[in-house]
Amino acid sequence: MDQPSEKSLKRMWVYFEKYCEKTGTTGHPDSGITDAVVNGLAAHVDEFGRPLCPCNFYPDKKAEIERSREWICACDEMKIYKYCHCLLFVTPEGLPITEYLPEGHEGRESYGLVKDPTPDKGREARRRAAEKESGN
């Protein structure tokens, strides 16, 4: 992956810090994880104009951006369930919050139940959880 521009990198670091504050999450204690994800987001801003999640595989990234907002950071899983599969927005221990995930979700299977230390913050799309679970 090419190095992102300084402008996009700065933009993504500011976004990361503000979104952590808004959601009551922190960056991963291993700063290399946070650096890699923020760099990937910034590179996608340079390439596509949007911070497409760099932790997923997309056969056609441009089509993915045009198709939906599902994987634009903050992704739907973060907005609905406060779950970040990239480990960008986590608990102070470096674990993704799994408390709100539906039964059988891969995050719950992988990490078990991880309680939300700041339940009064984040989940701006929580009302969509029921829609997602019912398949609507």
PyMOL commands that set and color helices and strands:
alter all, ss='L'
color gray80, all
select helices_A, chain A and resi 6-23+31-48+61-67+76-81+106-111+126-134
alter helices_A, ss='H'
color red, helices_A
deselect
rebuild
show_as cartoon
